[in-house]
Amino acid sequence: MTATPSLYSRGISKAFVTGKVTQQVIKDSSLDIFPGELTLIVGPSGSGKSTLLSMLSGLLRPDTGSVRALEQDLWALGEKDLDRFRLEHCGFVFQGFNLFSSLSALDNVILPLQYLGVHGAPARQRAQSALDEVGLHDRSHLRPAELSGGEKQRVAIARALVKRPQLLFADEPTSALDKNNGQIVIDLLKRIATGHGATVLGVTHDPRLLSHADRVIHLEDGVVTRDERAAGPSPS
């Protein structure tokens, strides 16, 4: 049986223009990304990792090519429909946590549910369940200033997880964390892929994470130079 990619690109490219200088960041990239796997994009600084992730996740429009996610042509959507697609189907985890300082951990996790029309007790129950899953059952009442960096990132993961996304995107999720907290975060991302069947695509320069990935895509100067899969069954 052949697995179907939940996310794929065909011939996408991106250049940035500064004055008279054009920098080609991503060059004619085509990738198939599969559900139930943790896939990491790695490469040196400036290789285009975050740009590629942004195009695959519907945050940055490519100059050429197409991206299909869950059989939807992302860049054929209007702005409102694209926003709705990301809200309903995608979770995002960034290195900066992006938490609201005035809200408790629980209220930070509840927030995306409000936009999905989930309110009151059902929202609180789902948010608390997500915090329980990331090991923060007893910390849900605290605000970000009262949490460690690792705990803040786990709140951010819970906020992504509470929507039950089919696609989860993580941009340098462990860059601000020590070894122990980085291990916790990558274990959570792996569990979301295998336990929830989500497509988890991350960008990292942290070599400690590579052994946890099902697949590692190496990027250099905007081009995929290697595409390595961990030992075990292939999706194809």
C-alpha positions as CSV (number, residue, x, y, z in Angstrom):
1,M,0.0,0.0,0.0
2,T,1.4,3.4,-1.0
3,A,1.1,6.2,1.5
4,T,-0.4,9.5,0.2
5,P,1.6,12.7,1.0
6,S,-0.5,15.1,3.1
7,L,1.7,18.0,2.0
8,Y,3.7,18.5,-1.2
9,S,5.3,21.1,-3.3
10,R,6.1,21.2,-7.0
11,G,8.7,23.6,-8.4
12,I,8.4,26.3,-5.7
13,S,11.0,29.0,-5.6
14,K,11.5,32.3,-3.7
15,A,13.8,35.3,-4.2
16,F,14.2,38.4,-2.1
17,V,15.1,41.7,-3.7
18,T,17.1,44.4,-1.8
19,G,17.8,47.4,-3.9
20,K,19.5,46.1,-7.0
21,V,20.4,42.8,-5.4
22,T,18.3,39.7,-5.9
23,Q,18.9,36.7,-3.7
24,Q,17.5,33.4,-4.8
25,V,16.7,31.7,-1.5
26,I,14.8,28.6,-2.7
27,K,15.3,27.1,-6.1
28,D,12.8,24.8,-7.8
29,S,11.9,22.7,-4.7
30,S,9.6,19.7,-4.9
31,L,8.9,17.6,-1.8
32,D,6.4,15.1,-0.6
33,I,5.8,15.1,3.2
34,F,3.8,12.2,4.8
35,P,1.5,12.0,7.8
36,G,2.5,10.1,11.0
37,E,6.1,11.2,10.6
38,L,8.4,13.8,12.1
39,T,10.3,15.4,9.2
40,L,13.1,17.8,9.9
41,I,14.7,20.3,7.4
42,V,18.3,21.0,8.3
43,G,21.1,23.1,6.9
44,P,23.5,26.0,7.6
45,S,22.3,29.5,8.5
46,G,21.0,31.2,5.4
47,S,20.3,28.0,3.5
48,G,16.5,28.8,3.2
49,K,15.1,26.5,5.8
50,S,12.6,28.9,7.4
51,T,11.6,30.3,4.0
52,L,10.9,26.8,2.7
53,L,8.8,26.0,5.8
54,S,6.9,29.3,5.4
55,M,5.9,28.5,1.9
56,L,4.9,24.9,2.7
57,S,2.8,26.1,5.6
58,G,0.9,28.8,3.8
59,L,2.6,31.8,5.4
60,L,4.7,33.0,2.5
61,R,3.7,32.9,-1.2
62,P,6.2,31.3,-3.5
63,D,7.3,33.1,-6.7
64,T,6.7,30.0,-8.7
65,G,5.3,26.5,-8.3
66,S,2.5,25.1,-6.1
67,V,1.9,23.7,-2.6
68,R,-0.9,21.3,-1.9
69,A,-1.9,20.5,1.7
70,L,-4.6,17.9,2.5
71,E,-5.4,18.0,-1.2
72,Q,-6.0,21.7,-1.1
73,D,-4.0,24.0,-3.5
74,L,-2.9,26.5,-0.8
75,W,-1.9,29.4,-3.1
76,A,-5.0,29.2,-5.2
77,L,-7.0,30.2,-2.1
78,G,-8.0,33.7,-1.3
79,E,-6.5,35.4,1.8
80,K,-9.6,34.7,4.0
81,D,-9.8,31.1,2.9
82,L,-6.1,30.6,3.5
83,D,-6.4,32.0,7.0
84,R,-9.3,29.7,7.7
85,F,-7.4,26.7,6.4
86,R,-4.4,27.4,8.7
87,L,-6.8,28.0,11.6
88,E,-8.7,24.7,11.1
89,H,-5.9,22.4,10.0
90,C,-2.5,23.8,11.1
91,G,-0.6,24.2,14.3
92,F,2.5,26.4,14.6
93,V,5.4,26.3,17.1
94,F,8.1,29.0,16.9
95,Q,11.3,29.6,18.7
96,G,10.0,32.8,20.3
97,F,7.0,31.0,22.0
98,N,4.6,33.9,21.0
99,L,2.6,33.7,24.2
100,F,0.4,36.5,25.6
101,S,2.1,37.7,28.8
102,S,-1.1,38.8,30.4
103,L,-2.8,35.4,30.1
104,S,-2.3,32.2,32.0
105,A,-1.0,29.1,30.3
106,L,-4.5,27.7,30.2
107,D,-6.0,30.9,28.6
108,N,-3.1,31.0,26.1
109,V,-4.1,27.5,25.0
110,I,-7.8,28.3,25.0
111,L,-7.3,31.3,22.7
112,P,-7.3,29.5,19.3
113,L,-10.4,27.5,20.3
114,Q,-12.3,30.8,20.6
115,Y,-11.6,31.5,16.9
116,L,-12.9,28.0,16.1
117,G,-16.1,28.7,18.0
118,V,-15.4,26.5,21.0
119,H,-16.1,28.3,24.3
120,G,-16.8,27.8,27.9
121,A,-16.3,24.4,29.7
122,P,-15.6,22.4,26.5
123,A,-12.8,24.9,25.6
124,R,-11.3,24.7,29.1
125,Q,-11.5,20.9,29.1
126,R,-9.7,20.6,25.8
127,A,-7.1,23.2,26.8
128,Q,-6.4,21.5,30.1
129,S,-6.2,18.1,28.3
130,A,-3.6,19.6,25.9
131,L,-1.6,21.0,28.9
132,D,-1.8,17.6,30.6
133,E,-0.4,15.9,27.5
134,V,2.7,18.2,27.5
135,G,3.3,17.6,31.2
136,L,2.0,20.9,32.6
137,H,-1.1,19.8,34.5
138,D,0.0,21.7,37.7
139,R,1.3,24.8,35.8
140,S,-1.8,25.8,33.8
141,H,-2.7,28.7,36.1
142,L,0.7,30.4,35.7
143,R,1.5,33.3,33.3
144,P,4.5,33.1,30.9
145,A,6.8,35.2,33.2
146,E,6.4,32.5,35.9
147,L,7.4,29.6,33.5
148,S,10.8,28.5,32.3
149,G,11.7,28.6,28.7
150,G,11.0,24.9,28.3
151,E,7.7,25.2,29.9
152,K,6.8,28.2,27.7
153,Q,7.6,26.1,24.6
154,R,5.4,23.3,26.0
155,V,2.6,25.7,26.4
156,A,3.1,26.8,22.7
157,I,3.0,23.1,21.7
158,A,-0.2,22.6,23.7
159,R,-1.7,25.7,22.0
160,A,-1.0,24.1,18.6
161,L,-2.1,20.7,19.8
162,V,-5.5,21.8,21.2
163,K,-6.8,22.4,17.7
164,R,-6.1,18.8,16.8
165,P,-4.2,19.8,13.7
166,Q,-3.5,17.5,10.8
167,L,-0.4,19.6,10.0
168,L,2.0,20.9,12.6
169,F,4.9,23.2,11.7
170,A,7.8,23.9,14.0
171,D,10.5,26.6,13.3
172,E,13.6,26.1,15.4
173,P,11.5,24.8,18.4
174,T,14.5,24.0,20.6
175,S,17.0,26.8,19.7
176,A,16.4,28.7,23.0
177,L,16.3,25.6,25.2
178,D,18.9,23.6,27.1
179,K,19.5,19.9,26.4
180,N,16.9,18.5,28.8
181,N,14.1,20.8,27.7
182,G,15.1,20.4,24.0
183,Q,14.7,16.6,24.6
184,I,11.3,17.0,26.1
185,V,10.1,19.2,23.1
186,I,11.4,16.9,20.4
187,D,9.8,13.9,22.2
188,L,6.5,15.8,22.2
189,L,6.7,16.6,18.5
190,K,7.6,12.9,17.7
191,R,4.6,11.8,19.8
192,I,2.2,14.2,18.0
193,A,3.3,12.6,14.7
194,T,3.1,9.0,15.8
195,G,0.3,9.1,18.4
196,H,-2.0,11.6,16.7
197,G,-1.1,10.7,13.1
198,A,-0.2,14.3,12.3
199,T,2.2,15.6,9.7
200,V,5.0,17.3,11.7
201,L,7.5,19.3,9.7
202,G,10.2,21.2,11.5
203,V,13.2,23.3,10.8
204,T,16.3,23.0,13.0
205,H,20.0,23.5,13.2
206,D,20.2,21.5,16.4
207,P,22.0,18.2,15.7
208,R,20.6,16.6,18.9
209,L,17.2,16.4,17.2
210,L,18.2,14.4,14.1
211,S,18.2,11.0,15.7
212,H,14.5,11.5,16.7
213,A,13.3,12.3,13.2
214,D,11.7,9.8,10.8
215,R,13.2,11.8,7.9
216,V,15.9,14.5,7.6
217,I,16.0,16.8,4.5
218,H,19.3,18.6,4.1
219,L,19.1,22.1,2.4
220,E,22.0,24.1,1.2
221,D,21.8,27.3,-0.9
222,G,18.1,26.8,-1.4
223,V,18.5,23.2,-2.9
224,V,17.8,19.8,-1.3
225,T,21.2,18.1,-1.2
226,R,20.2,15.0,0.8
227,D,16.9,13.3,1.8
228,E,17.5,10.7,4.4
229,R,15.0,8.4,6.0
230,A,15.4,6.6,9.4
231,A,15.7,2.8,9.2
232,G,12.3,1.1,9.1
233,P,9.3,1.0,6.7
234,S,9.1,3.5,4.0
235,P,5.8,5.4,3.3
236,S,6.2,4.4,-0.3
